[in-house]
Amino acid sequence: MGVMERVKTPAAKQREAKAAPVELPLDSILQGDCIEMMRSLPAASIDMIFADPPYNLQLGGDLHRPDGSQVDAVNDEWDKFDSLATYDRFTHAWLAEAKRILKPGGNIWVIGSYHNIFRVGAALQDQGYWILNDIVWRKANPMPNFKGTRFTNAHETLIWASMGEKARYTFNYRAMKTLNDELQMRSDWLIPICGGQERLKKGGTKVHPTQKPEALLYRILLACSNPGDVILDPFFGTGTTGAVAKRLGRHFIGIEREDDYIAAALERIEMALPLDESAVKTMMAPQAATRVAFGMLVSDGLIAPGTQLTDAKRRWRAKVRVDGSLDCEGQPAGSIHKVGAAVQGAPSCNGWTFWHVDDGKELRVIDAVRQDWLLANEA
């Protein structure tokens, strides 16, 4: 997707793109205030917006664990507002600019906690957006409530909205069903919080306190955008949206004020490898139902799109697509079970035990990878 750069003025280096106006600063980070930077973008030029605005957490002092250690919570200046009225004015201002730059068939996602998401929802409706869904992101590994004074806060809420009640919008229903292994995708998503190697740290400290997991953005971009679309993230942080957009063949524009976040995002996105064209294709035709969620392993990165699977005797090979379906020469694309049955000429197949990951040296049955996921994400 080209060399990425930091852009400080609207006179950014122009980039060629078939799916977007050439004046857009594609695959770049605009440094500055989000409202001011959005004003520099042309009207009706953005396909989708993902926004992770300040939560206005209103924290009253430090938070400590039972052992006395301090919790690394959000206490940055960018999350502090003088009053709820000030926060509301800020929310209405950036949502107004977002509506101006979204295409008529565009859509917007906003994520938040109980501190702010209800105020954001009201502002969205006041601005004329049409709410399509609220999605509950259930955290598989939430931080406990150390004081024992409230329920453990184990979820965040995402609002998905179109430009108006009658507006058209992108929803890749077939891809979402395939990602969920032929079950209709529900509005409660169980996804681990960002951790492990994915969590960016500097000197042992988190680079960003609210870094979102790539699996969450993977699902959102796959559901509501298409290859070549332009995705705007006005609160870019450390670049999760940009990294996932690059992997999925979308363009991105990020807006961020903080130098440290931009530096981390630039390095991270530079290392993100885009998927080849065949892996990005998603299934759009109905397929047979199955009850197992292979797509979770794909979206969580345990089995990457483009990975070659084979049977135990290496007779057949299949490539994993971005939505969890398999692409096997001579066979229609389908789930791990359907393609496994097709290559054998059998009426059915347990794809979990039939297919193996082939790293060129040894084979590993994909059911073992599933067990790895279950062990890593036990609540």
C-alpha positions in Angstrom: 0.0 0.0 0.0 3.0 2.2 -0.4 5.3 4.0 2.0 3.5 5.4 5.0 4.3 8.9 6.3 3.3 11.4 9.0 1.4 14.4 7.5 1.1 17.6 9.4 -0.7 19.8 6.9 -3.6 19.2 4.4 -1.0 19.6 1.6 0.0 16.0 2.1 1.7 14.0 -0.6 -1.0 12.7 -2.9 -1.3 9.0 -3.5 -2.9 7.1 -6.4 -5.9 5.0 -5.6 -8.6 3.5 -7.8 -11.2 3.6 -5.0 -10.7 7.1 -3.7 -10.1 10.7 -4.8 -6.4 11.4 -5.4 -6.4 14.4 -3.1 -6.9 12.2 0.0 -3.7 11.6 2.1 -4.1 7.8 1.9 -2.2 5.5 4.2 -0.9 8.5 6.3 -1.2 9.9 9.7 -2.4 13.5 10.0 -0.9 15.1 13.1 -3.1 17.6 15.0 -6.5 18.1 16.4 -9.1 15.6 15.0 -11.7 18.2 14.3 -9.3 20.5 12.5 -7.8 17.7 10.5 -11.2 16.3 9.4 -12.0 19.8 8.2 -9.1 19.5 5.8 -10.6 16.4 4.1 -13.0 16.6 1.2 -16.8 16.1 1.7 -18.2 12.7 1.0 -14.8 11.1 0.6 -14.6 8.4 3.3 -16.1 5.0 3.2 -16.0 4.1 6.9 -15.0 5.6 10.2 -13.8 3.7 13.3 -13.6 6.0 16.3 -12.2 5.3 19.7 -12.7 8.7 21.3 -11.6 9.7 24.8 -13.8 8.0 27.4 -13.9 10.8 29.9 -13.4 8.3 32.7 -13.7 10.8 35.5 -11.3 8.8 37.7 -11.1 10.0 41.3 -7.5 9.2 42.3 -5.2 6.2 41.7 -6.4 2.6 41.6 -4.5 0.0 43.5 -4.5 -3.8 43.5 -4.9 -5.8 46.8 -1.1 -6.1 47.1 -0.7 -2.4 47.0 0.6 -2.1 43.5 -0.8 0.7 41.3 -3.0 -0.2 38.3 -1.8 1.3 35.0 -5.1 3.1 34.3 -6.0 5.9 31.9 -4.9 9.2 33.5 -3.7 11.0 30.4 -4.6 14.7 29.7 -6.3 13.8 26.5 -9.0 11.9 28.4 -9.9 14.8 30.8 -12.7 17.2 30.2 -13.9 20.1 32.5 -17.5 18.9 32.5 -20.0 16.7 30.8 -21.2 19.7 28.8 -17.7 20.2 27.5 -17.4 16.6 26.5 -20.8 16.8 24.7 -19.7 19.8 22.7 -16.5 18.0 21.7 -18.5 14.9 20.7 -21.1 16.9 18.6 -18.2 18.8 16.9 -16.3 15.7 15.7 -19.4 13.8 14.8 -20.6 16.7 12.6 -17.3 16.7 10.7 -17.4 12.9 10.4 -20.9 13.1 8.8 -19.6 15.7 6.3 -16.7 13.6 5.1 -18.5 10.2 5.0 -19.9 9.1 1.7 -23.7 8.8 1.5 -23.3 5.0 1.7 -20.7 5.2 4.4 -20.9 3.9 8.0 -19.4 4.8 11.4 -18.3 2.7 14.4 -17.7 4.3 17.8 -16.5 2.4 20.8 -16.8 3.4 24.4 -17.5 2.5 28.0 -20.4 3.2 30.3 -18.7 6.6 31.1 -19.3 8.0 27.6 -21.1 5.7 25.2 -24.6 6.7 26.1 -23.8 10.4 25.5 -22.1 9.4 22.2 -25.2 7.5 21.2 -27.5 10.5 21.8 -25.1 12.7 19.9 -25.2 10.3 16.9 -29.0 10.5 16.8 -29.0 14.2 17.2 -26.6 14.5 14.2 -29.0 12.4 12.0 -27.1 9.1 12.0 -29.2 6.0 12.1 -28.1 3.4 14.6 -27.9 -0.1 13.1 -26.6 -2.1 16.0 -25.0 -1.8 19.4 -22.3 -4.5 19.8 -21.1 -5.7 23.1 -17.4 -6.6 23.2 -17.2 -9.1 25.9 -13.6 -9.3 27.2 -12.4 -12.8 27.7 -9.8 -11.6 30.2 -11.1 -8.4 31.9 -9.4 -6.6 34.7 -11.1 -7.5 38.0 -12.7 -5.0 40.3 -10.1 -4.8 43.0 -12.1 -2.8 45.5 -15.0 -5.3 45.4 -17.5 -2.4 45.3 -19.0 -3.1 41.8 -19.4 -5.8 39.2 -16.3 -6.6 37.2 -16.5 -4.3 34.1 -16.1 -7.0 31.5 -17.3 -5.3 28.3 -17.3 -2.2 26.1 -20.0 -1.1 23.7 -19.7 -0.3 20.1 -22.3 1.6 18.1 -22.6 1.0 14.4 -24.5 3.6 12.4 -25.4 4.6 8.9 -25.8 8.1 7.5 -29.6 8.1 7.9 -32.7 5.9 8.2 -32.9 5.2 4.5 -29.2 5.3 3.7 -27.4 2.4 2.1 -24.4 0.9 3.8 -21.9 -1.9 3.5 -22.5 -5.1 5.4 -20.8 -8.3 4.3 -23.3 -10.7 5.9 -21.9 -13.7 4.1 -18.4 -13.0 5.3 -19.5 -12.6 8.9 -21.5 -15.9 8.8 -18.5 -17.7 7.4 -16.1 -16.1 10.0 -18.5 -17.5 12.6 -18.5 -20.9 10.9 -21.9 -20.7 9.3 -23.8 -19.3 12.3 -25.3 -15.9 12.0 -23.0 -13.4 13.8 -24.5 -12.1 17.0 -24.1 -8.7 18.6 -22.1 -10.0 21.6 -18.4 -10.7 20.6 -16.1 -12.6 22.9 -12.6 -11.3 22.1 -9.6 -11.1 24.5 -8.2 -7.7 25.4 -5.0 -6.7 23.9 -2.0 -8.5 25.5 1.1 -10.6 24.9 3.3 -9.6 21.9 0.5 -7.5 20.4 0.5 -5.1 23.4 3.0 -2.3 22.6 5.4 -1.4 25.4 8.3 0.9 25.9 10.6 0.5 28.8 8.2 -2.1 30.3 5.2 0.4 30.2 2.2 0.3 27.9 2.7 2.8 25.0 -1.1 3.4 25.0 -3.5 2.6 27.9 -6.5 1.6 25.8 -4.9 -0.2 22.8 -7.6 -2.2 21.1 -7.0 -5.8 19.9 -6.5 -6.3 16.2 -9.1 -9.1 16.2 -11.8 -6.5 17.0 -10.8 -4.3 14.1 -10.4 -7.3 11.9 -14.0 -8.2 12.4 -15.3 -4.7 12.0 -13.4 -3.9 8.8 -14.2 -7.3 7.3 -17.9 -6.7 8.0 -18.4 -3.1 6.9 -15.8 -2.3 4.2 -14.4 -3.7 1.0 -10.9 -3.9 -0.4 -9.8 -0.5 -1.6 -12.1 1.4 0.7 -10.8 4.3 2.7 -11.1 3.9 6.5 -10.7 7.0 8.7 -9.7 6.7 12.4 -9.8 10.2 14.0 -8.3 8.9 17.3 -5.6 6.8 15.8 -3.5 6.1 18.9 -0.9 3.4 18.1 -2.4 2.4 14.8 -4.5 -0.7 15.3 -6.9 0.5 12.5 -4.0 1.2 10.1 -2.3 -2.2 10.7 -5.5 -4.1 10.1 -6.5 -2.0 7.1 -3.2 -2.7 5.5 -3.6 -6.5 6.1 -7.0 -6.5 4.6 -6.3 -4.4 1.5 -8.0 -1.2 2.7 -6.6 2.3 2.7 -6.5 4.2 6.0 -6.2 7.8 7.2 -5.3 8.3 10.8 -5.5 11.4 12.9 -3.4 11.7 16.1 -1.8 14.5 18.2 0.7 12.7 20.4 4.3 12.2 19.0 4.8 8.9 21.0 1.7 7.3 19.6 2.5 8.3 16.1 6.0 6.9 16.3 4.7 3.6 17.6 2.0 3.5 14.9 4.4 4.2 12.1 6.7 1.4 13.2 3.8 -1.0 13.7 2.1 -0.4 10.4 5.4 -0.6 8.5 5.8 -4.2 9.9 2.2 -5.3 9.0 2.2 -7.5 6.0 -0.7 -7.2 3.6 -2.5 -10.4 2.7 -2.3 -11.7 -0.9 -5.4 -11.0 -3.1 -6.7 -14.6 -3.0 -6.7 -14.6 0.8 -8.6 -11.4 1.1 -11.5 -12.7 -1.1 -14.6 -13.6 1.0 -17.3 -16.0 0.4 -20.6 -14.4 -0.7 -22.6 -17.5 -1.7 -24.6 -19.6 0.8 -22.8 -22.6 2.2 -23.7 -25.6 4.3 -24.0 -25.0 8.0 -21.5 -26.2 10.6 -21.3 -25.8 14.3 -17.6 -25.1 14.9 -15.9 -21.6 14.9 -12.7 -22.0 12.9 -13.0 -18.3 12.0 -12.1 -17.2 15.5 -8.6 -18.8 15.1 -8.2 -16.8 11.9 -9.4 -13.4 13.2 -7.2 -13.9 16.3 -4.1 -14.6 14.3 -3.4 -18.2 15.4 -3.9 -19.3 11.8 -3.2 -16.5 9.4 -5.1 -15.9 6.2 -3.0 -17.4 3.4 -1.8 -20.3 5.6 -1.6 -23.7 3.7 -3.5 -26.6 5.3 -3.0 -30.2 4.3 -4.3 -33.6 5.3 -2.1 -36.0 7.3 -0.8 -37.7 4.2 -0.2 -34.4 2.3 -2.5 -35.5 -0.5 -4.6 -32.3 -0.6 -3.7 -28.7 0.1 -6.0 -25.7 0.8 -5.4 -22.0 1.5 -7.1 -20.3 4.4 -9.1 -17.2 3.3 -9.6 -14.1 5.3 -13.1 -15.1 6.5 -12.1 -18.6 7.6 -13.2 -20.4 4.4 -10.7 -22.7 2.5 -9.6 -22.3 -1.1 -8.7 -25.7 -2.6 -7.9 -26.2 -6.3 -10.7 -27.9 -8.1 -13.2 -27.4 -5.3 -15.7 -24.7 -4.4 -14.6 -22.6 -1.5 -16.2 -23.6 1.8 -15.7 -24.4 5.5 -13.0 -26.7 6.8 -15.6 -29.4 7.0 -17.2 -29.0 3.6 -13.9 -28.7 1.7 -12.5 -31.7 3.6 -15.5 -33.8 2.6 -15.3 -32.6 -1.0 -11.7 -33.6 -1.6 -12.4 -37.1 -0.3 -15.6 -37.5 -2.1 -17.2 -38.2 1.3 -20.6 -37.1 2.6 -19.1 -35.4 5.6 -15.8 -34.6 7.3 -14.6 -33.4 10.7 -12.3 -30.6 9.4 -10.8 -30.2 12.8 -9.1 -33.6 12.7 -8.7 -33.8 8.9 -6.7 -30.6 8.2 -3.3 -29.8 9.5 -1.0 -26.7 9.5 2.0 -27.4 7.2 5.0 -25.3 8.1 7.3 -27.2 5.7 8.8 -29.3 8.4 6.0 -31.0 10.4 2.2 -31.2 10.5 0.0 -30.0 13.3 -3.7 -30.9 13.4 -5.8 -27.7 13.6 -7.8 -29.1 16.5 -4.6 -28.6 18.6 -4.5 -25.0 17.6 -8.1 -24.7 18.7 -7.2 -26.1 22.1 -4.4 -23.5 22.3 -7.0 -20.8 21.8 -9.3 -22.2 24.5 -6.5 -22.5 27.0 -5.3 -18.9 26.3 -8.8 -17.5 26.6 -10.4 -19.2 29.5 -12.3 -16.7 31.5 
